[in-house]
C-alpha cells in the first residue's frame, strides 16, 4: 500500500499541475483574443512614429512576426505581451498612417496663381490678338503617331504586370529525391502557366492548379492537391493566421540561430503545421529543437507566445 501511495500521489500532483497550467493558458489565450480589436489596432498605430509604422508592417509583410514585435517594443517601450497583442491587432486590422499635410492645398495654389496674374484691359487686348493672329502663319497640326498611342508606360508594366504579381501569391513545396532536398514554387512556372495557375486558384480549381505544379515538379498530383488544400491558397482559414509563416532568429547558447517553417521538407513541414494548429506543443517543440539545437524551454516559450497570438 505504501508503495502504491508513492506512485499515485506524484501522478496526482502532476495531473493537477497540468490541468492548472492548461486552464491558465486557455485563460491567457482568451484574454489575448478578446484584446484583438479595431480600437486596439488604432491605439497601437497612434503610438508609432512614421518610421516605426513602416518597420512593423515591413516585418509583417516578410512573415517575420517576432521582428515586428521587437520593432514595436523598441519604439513604444511596452512589455512583450502588450506588444504581441498590439502587433496582432495591427496585422488583423491594418492601419493606414495619414501623414500630416504641410504644403498648400490645390485650391490655395490656384487662388495664389489667380492673384499673381496681371489684370489686362479686355478691349485693348482683342485688337492686338487679332493682329497677331493675322501675322502668324497657321502651322498644320502634326498627325499623331499611331504607335505612340499604344505604348504602355514602363512603370505600369512593373507595377501591374505578371512579374509584379508573382510576389503576391506563392505556393512553395520542399521535398526529398533520393535523399537530396529540392524545392519548387509557383514562381518557377513559365509566365503563361503561372497566370493560368493563379486563375485556377481564384476559380477554386485546385485539382487543375495541382496538375500544373505536378507537371513541372515531378511530384504526384494527389500529394500536391493535399498540400494546396491545406495552404492559404486553398482557403484554409487556419493556415492564413500566420502559421504558415512561423519563423524566428536570434542568439542561442551556441551562437546565432535561424529557423523557418518553409525550410522544412515534407512531410515534416506539414506535421509541424498540424501540431501548431492542434496546439500540440510537445510534438512541435521536438521538431524545432531537432533542427535548431535550442533548449526545450526556450522553444516552448516561443511557441507559447506564437500560439497566444493565433487564438
Secondary structure, 3 states (H helix, E strand, C coil): CHHHHHHHHHHHHHHHHHHHHHHHHHHHHHHHHHHCCHHHHHHHHHHCCHHHHHHHHHHHHCCCHHHHHHHHHHHHCCCHHHHHHHHHHHHHCCCCCCCCCCCCCHHHHHHHHHHHCCCCCHHHHHHHHHHHHHHCCCCCCCCCCCCHHHCCCHHHHHHHCHHHHCCCCCCEEEEEECCEEEEEEHHHCCHHHHHHHHHHHHCCCHHHHHHHHHHHHCCCHHHHHHHHHHCHHHCCCHHHCCHHHCEEEEEECCEEEEEEHHHCCCCHHHHHHHHHHHCCHHHHHHHHHHHHCCCHHHHHHHHHHHHHHHC
